[in-house]
Amino acid sequence: MNEKERHLCLSSLNEEQRQFLQTYIRQSKCDIWVEQLAQLKGIELNSRNDTDELNDFILVDVLDGGYGKRPHQCECGRALRFQYIVKHTRKEIEFKLGSECFKKFTNMDTSFVKDVKKGFNKVNKELDDILERCTSGTFNVNNFLIYADLMPSRYVEQLELNLPLSQKQEAKVEQLIVEKEAQLAQKELQETYEEIKDQLSDEQCGLLDSLSEDERHQVIIRMKNGEVIHCIEDIKNIDFEDIIDRNEILDKRSNKAARTQKKSVDQINYNTIIDSHRELLRAIHARSETIPSNLVKEWTVIRDMIERAKSGEDIDGGVLIQKLLIISNAIGIDVLEYYEKG
Ligand SMILES: [Zn+2]
């Protein structure tokens, strides 16, 4: 959007909406100016002593008259495409300057001005984004107002004026929603834990507390769902120490199982699959409802491989074992138990 289009869009809004956006834009630009200035001061504080002077000027805005046009004017009379509006803080005077005079007035170097201008452009783009969403009418303010208690108050104010959020703001809100949901899930889990805790011995509680958060969650979810642990008696019999060591032990055993199997297999047929993996396959099948959703696809692949072998095709035994190990690990099956038997 160029300046004229932006101006036109803004003038189609009601007074409150326009004022809100203009204040927001002015504030954002001021923030950028202060931020850049602080950065500059940080770098130059030791080498130059004119920072007091730098503080006297605030860049209020940079106007862009558009490519090939020079509708603006510098205090010195020169026609300009870009006009820098600068305020002298102590004297409360505004100057409208071209880039050359701006540099002379403020002692700012070109790269600094460029950075500020880039920042201002971003702010303008965000404004354009909001204005375009206003025009297209696709943004539903109410869909976001239900999250009012999660949002910065400025966003709420914007939505209550029936102004859309920018893409950037929308992304921020989505992030806040995700964080809130994670928080709630955590809270719910904690509450379930508190309920279950009453029925465990101190020793078991202590062990549960000493688990990693992830592992504790898994155990609590299982206890809650009753999928693996069916009654409170079972919970009491859980060897928590074994759970603590489970990952480590499983890793070692799985590697060993993988190594032993790797030597003998490559392309295998249906009979070999049944001979070597029948028991493990049965065990996984029995618990297939506890397979985490991200691994369900793997389980489908395994069953597909077996179907293919059944119809006479040789399949890659290494790949099959790898997939079996991943799933077994995830649902708490001790793989070696099944391979040592055979
Ligand atoms: Zn000038």
Boltz pocket constraint, residues with backbone or C-beta under 6 A from the ligand:
constraints:
  - pocket:
      binder: B
      contacts: [[A, 74], [A, 75], [A, 76], [A, 77], [A, 78], [A, 97], [A, 98], [A, 100], [A, 101]]
      max_distance: 6.0
